[in-house]
Amino acid sequence: MVKFLSFSLLTCFLAGFVYHLPAQELTKRYFVSFKDKTGTAYSLNKPEDFLSPRAIERRQRYQIPVLERDLPVSATYLKALQSQGATVWYASKWMNGALIEADSLTLLKVQALDFVKPEALLVYPKASQPLKNVGIRPSPKPLARFNPLLIEKAEDYGKARNQTEMIGADEMHKAGYRGQGMLIAVFDAGFLNADKLSFFQHLFKHGQILGTYDFVEGDEGVYETGDHGTKVLSTIAAYKKGEMIGTAPEAFFFLFRTEDTRTEYRVEEVNWLIAAEKADSAGVDVINSSLGYTTFDDAKMDYSYQTLNGKTSFITLAAELAAQTGMLVVNSAGNEGSGDWRYVGTPADAPSILSVGAVDSQGGYAYFSSVGPTADGRIKPNVSARGSGTYGRSSRRLHLHFQRHFFFCTHNSGLCGRFLAG
């Protein structure tokens, strides 16, 4: 009885103590924008300080100037955010701002800084763990040269033959265009076991994976979670004769995880933006993104059909900026064709990117593929490829809804534009 009473008194005391403690406010993630780039350590006269030689050469090839938006943000501004108690996750040069984590009081202090715009975009309403590694190496190693992969007959494509022949990739392969010399960034939800699977062995043998980064967790590990990226990568890069050959098995790759499948919040749009900036800085030629956003776990963040005008959503603006650097941005139209939404998602509404719909093995419309037009009357998707019953690989046979097949061009081929045009 005495022990029971003592325990009861202790329980009541602790309960009362906890009751009187002030509730600890959870931090949330916001994107805050800066008014200018005063104090940046970089200059437009020396783009080599913040862009790789490949990124500069791409701009020169397409006669695209290096602009103020390409300059990294002021380190002084970032330190000022931290001095107010905010945690800085990522800085964005194109949007001239930063993804921060802060409670409401800290946010008010940040917004009071004279270089910060008053509006803050709530992108993630939960507390989180600190980043494991904020540093991202943007510059790739020089692209290695290796002997072309052997493709001798149509049967070498295995179960991927139909989807390859449908878009003429087999003819491009015969002409020698298999992706060598091209640098592709794949954005997805993870690339589970891609470093262990037999049909990707050539990528690691030849050094074709130039870098990885997980923008959700903040480290370089992308092979531990989410196999959708593995499946998509297989349609592009797989090489296993008689089973599957992708459309660009000789290309080089960055693998970026931007999507968190556990939740759906606008922070993933920010992840996409930062990944696109890193891809640009590294000299990427093509961004392949199988992602799209319309509704979120927090309904206040939802987009409406009226916002599909190519100039409203955060990720659409990011995709448009990416395309303006000379990168080809290829994004899925979406899987909402048979649902209430029906229309393409974001960033598929961006005017300057290639939005891809899905067809079946006969070239007929796949019932789930999102449709256009955009809210401002533009035709989207731009093109379609095999997306229903598509053959891809992870650790087992599977079907993909969307994949991109347009990655076997080289800088001097000229065939890429003609092929994409029909």
FIMARKOL-74453 format. One record per residue (C-alpha): x, y, z; residue number from 1. Coordinates in Angstrom, 1 decimal. Example, Ala and Ser with C-alpha at 12.3 -4.5 7.8 and 13.67 -1.06 7.14 Angstrom:
% FIMARKOL-74453
{x=12.3, y=-4.5, z=7.8, nr=1} .
{x=13.7, y=-1.1, z=7.1, nr=2} .
% end
This chain:
% FIMARKOL-74453
{x=0.0, y=0.0, z=0.0, nr=1} .
{x=2.8, y=2.4, z=0.9, nr=2} .
{x=4.6, y=1.7, z=-2.4, nr=3} .
{x=1.3, y=2.2, z=-4.3, nr=4} .
{x=0.7, y=5.5, z=-2.5, nr=5} .
{x=4.2, y=6.7, z=-3.2, nr=6} .
{x=3.9, y=5.9, z=-6.8, nr=7} .
{x=0.5, y=7.7, z=-7.0, nr=8} .
{x=1.9, y=10.8, z=-5.3, nr=9} .
{x=4.9, y=10.8, z=-7.6, nr=10} .
{x=2.6, y=10.4, z=-10.7, nr=11} .
{x=0.4, y=13.3, z=-9.5, nr=12} .
{x=3.4, y=15.5, z=-8.9, nr=13} .
{x=4.9, y=14.8, z=-12.3, nr=14} .
{x=1.6, y=15.3, z=-14.0, nr=15} .
{x=1.2, y=18.7, z=-12.3, nr=16} .
{x=4.8, y=19.6, z=-13.2, nr=17} .
{x=4.3, y=18.8, z=-16.8, nr=18} .
{x=1.0, y=20.6, z=-16.8, nr=19} .
{x=2.6, y=23.9, z=-15.7, nr=20} .
{x=5.5, y=23.7, z=-18.1, nr=21} .
{x=5.0, y=25.9, z=-21.2, nr=22} .
{x=4.3, y=24.0, z=-24.3, nr=23} .
{x=7.3, y=23.9, z=-26.6, nr=24} .
{x=6.3, y=25.2, z=-30.0, nr=25} .
{x=7.3, y=23.0, z=-32.9, nr=26} .
{x=9.4, y=24.5, z=-35.6, nr=27} .
{x=8.2, y=24.7, z=-39.2, nr=28} .
{x=9.9, y=25.1, z=-42.5, nr=29} .
{x=9.5, y=28.2, z=-44.6, nr=30} .
{x=10.9, y=29.6, z=-47.8, nr=31} .
{x=11.9, y=33.3, z=-47.2, nr=32} .
{x=12.9, y=35.6, z=-50.1, nr=33} .
{x=15.6, y=38.3, z=-50.1, nr=34} .
{x=15.2, y=41.7, z=-51.6, nr=35} .
{x=18.6, y=41.7, z=-53.4, nr=36} .
{x=22.0, y=40.0, z=-53.6, nr=37} .
{x=24.0, y=42.7, z=-52.0, nr=38} .
{x=27.1, y=41.2, z=-50.4, nr=39} .
{x=27.4, y=38.1, z=-52.6, nr=40} .
{x=31.0, y=37.0, z=-52.9, nr=41} .
{x=30.6, y=36.2, z=-56.6, nr=42} .
{x=30.7, y=38.3, z=-59.8, nr=43} .
{x=29.2, y=37.9, z=-63.3, nr=44} .
{x=32.6, y=38.5, z=-64.7, nr=45} .
{x=33.9, y=35.3, z=-63.1, nr=46} .
{x=31.2, y=32.6, z=-63.7, nr=47} .
{x=33.8, y=29.9, z=-63.3, nr=48} .
{x=33.7, y=30.6, z=-59.6, nr=49} .
{x=30.1, y=29.3, z=-59.3, nr=50} .
{x=29.4, y=27.4, z=-62.5, nr=51} .
{x=31.2, y=24.3, z=-63.9, nr=52} .
{x=32.9, y=24.5, z=-67.3, nr=53} .
{x=30.1, y=22.3, z=-68.7, nr=54} .
{x=27.5, y=24.8, z=-67.4, nr=55} .
{x=29.3, y=27.7, z=-68.9, nr=56} .
{x=29.7, y=25.9, z=-72.2, nr=57} .
{x=26.0, y=25.0, z=-72.3, nr=58} .
{x=25.1, y=28.6, z=-72.0, nr=59} .
{x=27.5, y=29.7, z=-74.6, nr=60} .
{x=26.2, y=27.0, z=-77.0, nr=61} .
{x=22.7, y=28.3, z=-76.7, nr=62} .
{x=23.8, y=32.0, z=-76.5, nr=63} .
{x=22.4, y=32.3, z=-72.9, nr=64} .
{x=24.1, y=35.0, z=-70.8, nr=65} .
{x=25.0, y=34.4, z=-67.2, nr=66} .
{x=22.6, y=36.6, z=-65.2, nr=67} .
{x=22.3, y=38.0, z=-61.8, nr=68} .
{x=19.9, y=35.3, z=-60.8, nr=69} .
{x=22.7, y=32.8, z=-61.4, nr=70} .
{x=24.8, y=34.4, z=-58.6, nr=71} .
{x=24.8, y=32.6, z=-55.3, nr=72} .
{x=23.0, y=34.4, z=-52.5, nr=73} .
{x=24.8, y=36.5, z=-50.0, nr=74} .
{x=26.5, y=34.5, z=-47.3, nr=75} .
{x=26.1, y=37.5, z=-45.0, nr=76} .
{x=22.3, y=37.2, z=-45.4, nr=77} .
{x=22.4, y=33.5, z=-44.5, nr=78} .
{x=24.5, y=34.1, z=-41.4, nr=79} .
{x=22.0, y=36.8, z=-40.3, nr=80} .
{x=19.2, y=34.3, z=-40.5, nr=81} .
{x=21.1, y=32.0, z=-38.3, nr=82} .
{x=21.9, y=34.7, z=-35.9, nr=83} .
{x=18.1, y=35.1, z=-35.3, nr=84} .
{x=17.9, y=31.4, z=-34.4, nr=85} .
{x=16.7, y=30.0, z=-37.8, nr=86} .
{x=18.2, y=26.8, z=-39.2, nr=87} .
{x=19.1, y=27.3, z=-42.8, nr=88} .
{x=18.5, y=24.1, z=-44.9, nr=89} .
{x=19.2, y=25.3, z=-48.4, nr=90} .
{x=19.8, y=28.6, z=-50.2, nr=91} .
{x=18.3, y=29.3, z=-53.7, nr=92} .
{x=20.1, y=31.5, z=-56.1, nr=93} .
{x=17.4, y=31.6, z=-58.7, nr=94} .
{x=14.6, y=32.4, z=-56.2, nr=95} .
{x=17.1, y=34.5, z=-54.1, nr=96} .
{x=16.0, y=33.1, z=-50.8, nr=97} .
{x=16.4, y=30.2, z=-48.4, nr=98} .
{x=14.6, y=27.3, z=-46.9, nr=99} .
{x=14.7, y=27.8, z=-43.2, nr=100} .
{x=13.3, y=26.1, z=-40.1, nr=101} .
{x=12.0, y=28.3, z=-37.3, nr=102} .
{x=9.3, y=28.7, z=-34.7, nr=103} .
{x=6.8, y=31.6, z=-35.0, nr=104} .
{x=8.9, y=34.0, z=-32.8, nr=105} .
{x=12.1, y=33.3, z=-34.8, nr=106} .
{x=10.2, y=33.8, z=-38.0, nr=107} .
{x=9.1, y=37.2, z=-36.9, nr=108} .
{x=12.7, y=38.1, z=-36.2, nr=109} .
{x=13.7, y=36.9, z=-39.6, nr=110} .
{x=11.0, y=38.8, z=-41.3, nr=111} .
{x=12.1, y=42.0, z=-39.5, nr=112} .
{x=15.5, y=41.9, z=-41.2, nr=113} .
{x=15.7, y=44.7, z=-43.7, nr=114} .
{x=16.9, y=42.5, z=-46.6, nr=115} .
{x=14.1, y=39.9, z=-46.1, nr=116} .
{x=10.8, y=40.2, z=-48.0, nr=117} .
{x=7.8, y=40.2, z=-45.6, nr=118} .
{x=6.0, y=37.2, z=-47.1, nr=119} .
{x=7.2, y=33.7, z=-45.9, nr=120} .
{x=5.9, y=30.6, z=-47.7, nr=121} .
{x=5.0, y=27.8, z=-45.3, nr=122} .
{x=6.2, y=24.6, z=-47.0, nr=123} .
{x=6.4, y=22.0, z=-44.1, nr=124} .
{x=4.4, y=22.3, z=-40.9, nr=125} .
{x=6.4, y=19.8, z=-38.9, nr=126} .
{x=9.6, y=19.7, z=-36.8, nr=127} .
{x=12.4, y=17.8, z=-38.3, nr=128} .
{x=15.9, y=16.4, z=-37.6, nr=129} .
{x=18.9, y=18.5, z=-38.6, nr=130} .
{x=20.5, y=17.9, z=-41.9, nr=131} .
{x=23.3, y=15.3, z=-41.8, nr=132} .
{x=25.4, y=17.1, z=-44.5, nr=133} .
{x=24.5, y=20.4, z=-46.0, nr=134} .
{x=27.4, y=20.5, z=-48.4, nr=135} .
{x=26.7, y=19.5, z=-52.0, nr=136} .
{x=29.6, y=19.1, z=-54.5, nr=137} .
{x=28.2, y=20.7, z=-57.7, nr=138} .
{x=31.1, y=20.0, z=-60.1, nr=139} .
{x=31.3, y=16.6, z=-61.8, nr=140} .
{x=34.4, y=14.8, z=-62.7, nr=141} .
{x=35.4, y=14.9, z=-66.4, nr=142} .
{x=33.2, y=12.5, z=-68.4, nr=143} .
{x=35.1, y=9.2, z=-69.0, nr=144} .
{x=35.3, y=7.6, z=-72.4, nr=145} .
{x=34.7, y=3.9, z=-72.8, nr=146} .
{x=34.0, y=1.4, z=-75.6, nr=147} .
{x=30.4, y=1.5, z=-76.9, nr=148} .
{x=28.0, y=-1.1, z=-75.4, nr=149} .
{x=27.3, y=-3.9, z=-77.8, nr=150} .
{x=23.7, y=-4.0, z=-79.3, nr=151} .
{x=23.6, y=-6.5, z=-82.1, nr=152} .
{x=20.0, y=-7.3, z=-82.8, nr=153} .
{x=16.4, y=-6.3, z=-81.9, nr=154} .
{x=16.1, y=-9.3, z=-79.5, nr=155} .
{x=18.8, y=-7.7, z=-77.3, nr=156} .
{x=16.2, y=-5.2, z=-76.0, nr=157} .
{x=14.2, y=-8.1, z=-74.5, nr=158} .
{x=10.9, y=-7.0, z=-73.0, nr=159} .
{x=11.7, y=-3.3, z=-73.6, nr=160} .
{x=11.7, y=-3.8, z=-77.4, nr=161} .
{x=8.2, y=-2.3, z=-78.0, nr=162} .
{x=8.7, y=0.8, z=-76.0, nr=163} .
{x=12.1, y=1.3, z=-77.6, nr=164} .
{x=11.0, y=0.9, z=-81.2, nr=165} .
{x=7.9, y=3.0, z=-80.6, nr=166} .
{x=9.9, y=6.1, z=-80.3, nr=167} .
{x=12.7, y=5.2, z=-82.7, nr=168} .
{x=15.4, y=4.8, z=-80.0, nr=169} .
{x=16.6, y=1.6, z=-81.7, nr=170} .
{x=17.3, y=3.5, z=-84.9, nr=171} .
{x=19.2, y=6.2, z=-82.9, nr=172} .
{x=21.2, y=3.4, z=-81.3, nr=173} .
{x=22.2, y=2.1, z=-84.7, nr=174} .
{x=23.3, y=5.6, z=-85.7, nr=175} .
{x=25.6, y=5.6, z=-82.6, nr=176} .
{x=23.5, y=7.9, z=-80.4, nr=177} .
{x=23.3, y=6.1, z=-77.0, nr=178} .
{x=23.8, y=8.9, z=-74.6, nr=179} .
{x=27.6, y=9.0, z=-74.4, nr=180} .
{x=28.8, y=12.5, z=-73.6, nr=181} .
{x=25.4, y=13.5, z=-72.2, nr=182} .
{x=24.8, y=14.3, z=-68.5, nr=183} .
{x=21.3, y=13.5, z=-67.1, nr=184} .
{x=19.9, y=14.3, z=-63.7, nr=185} .
{x=17.1, y=12.0, z=-62.5, nr=186} .
{x=14.8, y=13.5, z=-59.8, nr=187} .
{x=12.7, y=10.9, z=-58.0, nr=188} .
{x=11.8, y=9.4, z=-54.6, nr=189} .
{x=14.8, y=7.1, z=-54.3, nr=190} .
{x=16.9, y=4.6, z=-56.2, nr=191} .
{x=16.7, y=1.6, z=-54.0, nr=192} .
{x=19.5, y=-0.9, z=-54.6, nr=193} .
{x=20.5, y=0.7, z=-57.9, nr=194} .
{x=24.1, y=0.3, z=-56.8, nr=195} .
{x=23.7, y=-3.5, z=-56.5, nr=196} .
{x=21.6, y=-4.6, z=-59.5, nr=197} .
{x=23.1, y=-6.4, z=-62.4, nr=198} .
{x=21.6, y=-4.3, z=-65.2, nr=199} .
{x=23.3, y=-1.2, z=-63.8, nr=200} .
{x=26.7, y=-2.7, z=-63.3, nr=201} .
{x=28.1, y=-0.9, z=-66.4, nr=202} .
{x=27.2, y=2.5, z=-64.8, nr=203} .
{x=29.6, y=1.8, z=-61.9, nr=204} .
{x=32.2, y=0.1, z=-64.0, nr=205} .
{x=32.5, y=3.1, z=-66.3, nr=206} .
{x=32.1, y=5.8, z=-63.7, nr=207} .
{x=28.8, y=6.9, z=-65.2, nr=208} .
{x=27.2, y=7.9, z=-61.8, nr=209} .
{x=28.9, y=11.3, z=-61.2, nr=210} .
{x=27.1, y=12.1, z=-58.0, nr=211} .
{x=24.1, y=11.5, z=-55.7, nr=212} .
{x=22.2, y=13.6, z=-53.2, nr=213} .
{x=19.1, y=13.1, z=-51.0, nr=214} .
{x=17.5, y=16.5, z=-50.6, nr=215} .
{x=14.9, y=15.1, z=-48.2, nr=216} .
{x=17.4, y=13.8, z=-45.6, nr=217} .
{x=20.4, y=16.0, z=-46.5, nr=218} .
{x=23.0, y=13.4, z=-47.3, nr=219} .
{x=24.4, y=11.6, z=-50.3, nr=220} .
{x=22.6, y=8.3, z=-49.7, nr=221} .
{x=19.9, y=7.6, z=-52.4, nr=222} .
{x=20.1, y=3.8, z=-52.6, nr=223} .
{x=18.4, y=3.0, z=-49.3, nr=224} .
{x=14.8, y=3.9, z=-49.9, nr=225} .
{x=12.2, y=4.3, z=-52.7, nr=226} .
{x=12.5, y=2.1, z=-55.8, nr=227} .
{x=10.5, y=4.3, z=-58.2, nr=228} .
{x=13.7, y=6.1, z=-59.2, nr=229} .
{x=15.3, y=2.7, z=-59.8, nr=230} .
{x=12.5, y=1.8, z=-62.2, nr=231} .
{x=12.7, y=5.0, z=-64.1, nr=232} .
{x=16.5, y=4.9, z=-64.3, nr=233} .
{x=16.2, y=1.4, z=-65.7, nr=234} .
{x=14.2, y=2.6, z=-68.7, nr=235} .
{x=17.0, y=5.1, z=-69.5, nr=236} .
{x=20.2, y=3.4, z=-68.4, nr=237} .
{x=19.7, y=-0.4, z=-68.0, nr=238} .
{x=21.9, y=-2.7, z=-70.1, nr=239} .
{x=21.3, y=-6.4, z=-69.9, nr=240} .
{x=21.2, y=-8.0, z=-73.3, nr=241} .
{x=18.2, y=-10.2, z=-74.0, nr=242} .
{x=16.3, y=-8.7, z=-71.0, nr=243} .
{x=16.4, y=-4.9, z=-71.2, nr=244} .
{x=18.4, y=-2.1, z=-72.7, nr=245} .
{x=17.4, y=1.5, z=-71.9, nr=246} .
{x=17.3, y=4.4, z=-74.2, nr=247} .
{x=20.6, y=6.0, z=-73.1, nr=248} .
{x=22.8, y=3.3, z=-71.5, nr=249} .
{x=26.0, y=5.2, z=-72.2, nr=250} .
{x=24.9, y=8.5, z=-70.6, nr=251} .
{x=26.3, y=9.9, z=-67.3, nr=252} .
{x=24.0, y=10.6, z=-64.4, nr=253} .
{x=23.3, y=12.5, z=-61.2, nr=254} .
{x=20.7, y=10.8, z=-59.0, nr=255} .
{x=18.7, y=13.2, z=-56.8, nr=256} .
{x=16.1, y=12.3, z=-54.3, nr=257} .
{x=13.7, y=15.3, z=-53.9, nr=258} .
{x=10.4, y=13.5, z=-53.2, nr=259} .
{x=9.4, y=12.2, z=-49.7, nr=260} .
{x=6.7, y=9.6, z=-50.2, nr=261} .
{x=5.7, y=9.6, z=-46.5, nr=262} .
{x=4.1, y=13.0, z=-46.7, nr=263} .
{x=3.0, y=15.5, z=-49.4, nr=264} .
{x=4.0, y=19.1, z=-48.7, nr=265} .
{x=5.4, y=22.0, z=-50.7, nr=266} .
{x=8.9, y=21.5, z=-49.2, nr=267} .
{x=9.3, y=18.9, z=-52.0, nr=268} .
{x=8.9, y=21.7, z=-54.5, nr=269} .
{x=11.8, y=23.5, z=-52.8, nr=270} .
{x=13.8, y=20.3, z=-52.9, nr=271} .
{x=13.2, y=20.1, z=-56.7, nr=272} .
{x=14.3, y=23.8, z=-57.1, nr=273} .
{x=17.6, y=23.2, z=-55.2, nr=274} .
{x=18.2, y=20.0, z=-57.1, nr=275} .
{x=17.7, y=21.8, z=-60.4, nr=276} .
{x=20.1, y=24.5, z=-59.4, nr=277} .
{x=22.8, y=22.0, z=-58.5, nr=278} .
{x=22.1, y=20.2, z=-61.8, nr=279} .
{x=22.6, y=23.4, z=-63.7, nr=280} .
{x=25.8, y=24.3, z=-61.9, nr=281} .
{x=27.2, y=20.8, z=-62.6, nr=282} .
{x=26.5, y=21.2, z=-66.3, nr=283} .
{x=23.6, y=18.8, z=-66.7, nr=284} .
{x=22.1, y=18.5, z=-70.2, nr=285} .
{x=18.8, y=16.9, z=-69.3, nr=286} .
{x=16.6, y=16.8, z=-66.2, nr=287} .
{x=14.3, y=13.8, z=-66.0, nr=288} .
{x=11.6, y=14.3, z=-63.4, nr=289} .
{x=8.7, y=11.8, z=-62.7, nr=290} .
{x=7.1, y=14.1, z=-60.1, nr=291} .
{x=4.0, y=16.3, z=-60.0, nr=292} .
{x=2.1, y=18.2, z=-57.4, nr=293} .
{x=-1.6, y=19.2, z=-57.2, nr=294} .
{x=-2.9, y=18.5, z=-53.7, nr=295} .
{x=-1.2, y=18.2, z=-50.4, nr=296} .
{x=-1.6, y=16.9, z=-46.8, nr=297} .
{x=-2.4, y=20.4, z=-45.8, nr=298} .
{x=-5.4, y=21.5, z=-48.0, nr=299} .
{x=-4.4, y=25.1, z=-47.7, nr=300} .
{x=-1.4, y=24.4, z=-49.9, nr=301} .
{x=-3.5, y=22.8, z=-52.7, nr=302} .
{x=-3.3, y=24.1, z=-56.2, nr=303} .
{x=-6.4, y=24.5, z=-58.4, nr=304} .
{x=-6.8, y=24.1, z=-62.1, nr=305} .
{x=-6.8, y=27.8, z=-62.5, nr=306} .
{x=-3.2, y=27.9, z=-61.2, nr=307} .
{x=-2.0, y=25.7, z=-64.1, nr=308} .
{x=-1.1, y=28.7, z=-66.1, nr=309} .
{x=2.7, y=28.2, z=-66.3, nr=310} .
{x=3.6, y=31.0, z=-63.9, nr=311} .
{x=2.0, y=30.4, z=-60.5, nr=312} .
{x=3.2, y=27.3, z=-58.7, nr=313} .
{x=6.6, y=27.3, z=-57.0, nr=314} .
{x=7.9, y=24.2, z=-58.8, nr=315} .
{x=6.6, y=25.4, z=-62.2, nr=316} .
{x=8.6, y=28.6, z=-61.8, nr=317} .
{x=11.6, y=26.5, z=-60.8, nr=318} .
{x=11.2, y=24.3, z=-63.9, nr=319} .
{x=10.9, y=27.3, z=-66.1, nr=320} .
{x=14.1, y=28.8, z=-64.7, nr=321} .
{x=15.9, y=25.5, z=-65.2, nr=322} .
{x=14.8, y=25.4, z=-68.8, nr=323} .
{x=16.1, y=29.0, z=-69.3, nr=324} .
{x=19.6, y=27.9, z=-68.5, nr=325} .
{x=19.6, y=25.6, z=-71.6, nr=326} .
{x=18.8, y=22.3, z=-69.9, nr=327} .
{x=16.1, y=20.1, z=-71.4, nr=328} .
{x=13.6, y=19.6, z=-68.6, nr=329} .
{x=11.4, y=16.5, z=-69.1, nr=330} .
{x=8.6, y=15.9, z=-66.7, nr=331} .
{x=5.7, y=13.5, z=-66.5, nr=332} .
{x=2.3, y=14.9, z=-67.2, nr=333} .
{x=0.8, y=13.1, z=-64.3, nr=334} .
{x=-1.4, y=10.0, z=-63.4, nr=335} .
{x=-4.7, y=11.8, z=-62.8, nr=336} .
{x=-6.4, y=11.2, z=-66.1, nr=337} .
{x=-9.0, y=8.9, z=-64.6, nr=338} .
{x=-9.4, y=10.8, z=-61.3, nr=339} .
{x=-11.3, y=13.9, z=-60.3, nr=340} .
{x=-8.4, y=16.2, z=-61.1, nr=341} .
{x=-7.8, y=14.8, z=-64.6, nr=342} .
{x=-5.4, y=17.5, z=-65.8, nr=343} .
{x=-1.6, y=17.7, z=-65.8, nr=344} .
{x=0.0, y=18.7, z=-62.6, nr=345} .
{x=2.8, y=21.0, z=-61.7, nr=346} .
{x=5.5, y=21.5, z=-63.1, nr=347} .
{x=4.1, y=19.9, z=-66.2, nr=348} .
{x=2.3, y=23.2, z=-67.0, nr=349} .
{x=5.6, y=25.1, z=-67.4, nr=350} .
{x=5.7, y=26.5, z=-70.9, nr=351} .
{x=9.4, y=25.7, z=-71.7, nr=352} .
{x=9.6, y=22.1, z=-70.5, nr=353} .
{x=8.8, y=18.9, z=-72.3, nr=354} .
{x=5.7, y=17.3, z=-70.6, nr=355} .
{x=5.2, y=13.7, z=-71.4, nr=356} .
{x=2.0, y=11.7, z=-71.4, nr=357} .
{x=1.5, y=8.0, z=-71.5, nr=358} .
{x=0.2, y=5.6, z=-74.3, nr=359} .
{x=-0.1, y=1.8, z=-74.4, nr=360} .
{x=1.8, y=-0.7, z=-76.5, nr=361} .
{x=-0.3, y=0.3, z=-79.6, nr=362} .
{x=0.1, y=4.0, z=-79.2, nr=363} .
{x=-3.4, y=4.5, z=-77.8, nr=364} .
{x=-4.1, y=6.9, z=-74.9, nr=365} .
{x=-3.5, y=5.3, z=-71.4, nr=366} .
{x=-6.5, y=5.9, z=-69.3, nr=367} .
{x=-4.6, y=7.2, z=-66.3, nr=368} .
{x=-2.5, y=9.7, z=-68.1, nr=369} .
{x=-3.2, y=13.4, z=-67.2, nr=370} .
{x=-4.6, y=15.6, z=-69.9, nr=371} .
{x=-4.6, y=19.2, z=-71.0, nr=372} .
{x=-5.0, y=21.9, z=-71.8, nr=373} .
{x=-3.5, y=24.2, z=-69.2, nr=374} .
{x=-5.7, y=26.9, z=-67.6, nr=375} .
{x=-4.4, y=29.4, z=-70.1, nr=376} .
{x=-5.2, y=27.2, z=-73.1, nr=377} .
{x=-1.8, y=25.7, z=-74.0, nr=378} .
{x=-1.5, y=22.1, z=-75.3, nr=379} .
{x=0.0, y=19.8, z=-72.6, nr=380} .
{x=1.4, y=17.2, z=-72.6, nr=381} .
{x=3.8, y=17.9, z=-75.4, nr=382} .
{x=4.5, y=14.3, z=-76.4, nr=383} .
{x=3.7, y=10.8, z=-75.3, nr=384} .
{x=5.6, y=7.6, z=-74.9, nr=385} .
{x=4.8, y=4.0, z=-73.7, nr=386} .
{x=3.6, y=4.4, z=-70.2, nr=387} .
{x=1.0, y=1.6, z=-69.8, nr=388} .
{x=2.5, y=-1.8, z=-69.2, nr=389} .
{x=6.0, y=-0.4, z=-69.7, nr=390} .
{x=8.8, y=-2.7, z=-68.9, nr=391} .
{x=11.3, y=-1.6, z=-66.3, nr=392} .
{x=13.4, y=-3.1, z=-63.6, nr=393} .
{x=14.1, y=-2.8, z=-59.9, nr=394} .
{x=14.7, y=-6.0, z=-58.0, nr=395} .
{x=11.9, y=-7.7, z=-59.9, nr=396} .
{x=9.9, y=-7.2, z=-63.1, nr=397} .
{x=7.5, y=-4.3, z=-62.8, nr=398} .
{x=5.4, y=-1.9, z=-64.8, nr=399} .
{x=6.0, y=1.8, z=-64.8, nr=400} .
{x=3.4, y=4.5, z=-65.5, nr=401} .
{x=5.8, y=7.1, z=-66.7, nr=402} .
{x=9.3, y=7.1, z=-68.0, nr=403} .
{x=11.3, y=9.3, z=-70.3, nr=404} .
{x=12.9, y=7.9, z=-73.5, nr=405} .
{x=14.5, y=11.1, z=-75.0, nr=406} .
{x=18.0, y=10.8, z=-73.7, nr=407} .
{x=20.2, y=9.4, z=-76.5, nr=408} .
{x=21.2, y=12.6, z=-78.3, nr=409} .
{x=24.6, y=14.1, z=-78.3, nr=410} .
{x=25.6, y=17.8, z=-78.5, nr=411} .
{x=26.4, y=17.7, z=-82.2, nr=412} .
{x=23.8, y=15.2, z=-83.4, nr=413} .
{x=21.0, y=17.6, z=-84.5, nr=414} .
{x=18.8, y=14.5, z=-84.6, nr=415} .
{x=17.5, y=15.1, z=-81.1, nr=416} .
{x=15.4, y=18.2, z=-82.0, nr=417} .
{x=14.1, y=16.5, z=-85.2, nr=418} .
{x=13.2, y=13.4, z=-83.4, nr=419} .
{x=11.4, y=15.2, z=-80.6, nr=420} .
{x=9.5, y=17.2, z=-83.2, nr=421} .
{x=8.1, y=14.0, z=-84.6, nr=422} .
% end
